[in-house]
Amino acid sequence: KWRIVFPDNGRQRKDWKQASTFYSGNRIQTTKYTWFTFLPQNLFEQFHRLGNLYFFLLVVLNWFPQVEVFHREITMLPLIVVLLASMTKDATEDYRKYRFDKTINFSKTRVYDK
């Protein structure tokens, strides 16, 4: 497949130096995570959901012997299952975006110029 690019050269020639500082590369990147930021950023996003925060507070409360209702491990199980399921979903979605970005960035391109 070929990508066809129609540049608007009239305006860009004047402000090329200013625009090139903001757009250093010409590649598409729609991924949200990197290898180093996946776990902290995903956990930060997961605990912004009210349901996950509720289960986390139940886990914290069950670690105190005065208010322990269930076994500690049983209370942690639903939270761990939900977090792992959403982490795998987010990781697969981000990997698919990465593969699609890679195919777009390495595709052949025709540029029409005046």
Residue pairs with C-beta under 8 A, 6 or more apart in sequence:
1 107
1 108
2 107
2 108
2 109
2 110
3 104
3 107
3 108
3 109
3 110
4 109
4 110
4 112
5 109
5 110
5 111
5 112
6 112
7 111
7 112
7 113
9 113
9 114
12 19
27 101
27 105
28 101
28 104
28 105
29 101
30 97
30 100
30 101
31 94
31 97
31 98
31 101
32 41
32 90
32 94
32 97
33 41
33 42
33 90
33 91
33 94
38 91
38 94
42 86
42 87
42 90
43 83
46 52
46 83
46 86
46 87
47 53
47 56
51 82
52 79
52 82
52 83
55 75
55 78
55 79
55 82
56 79
58 75
58 79
59 72
59 75
59 76
59 79
61 67
62 68
62 69
62 70
62 71
62 72
62 75
63 72
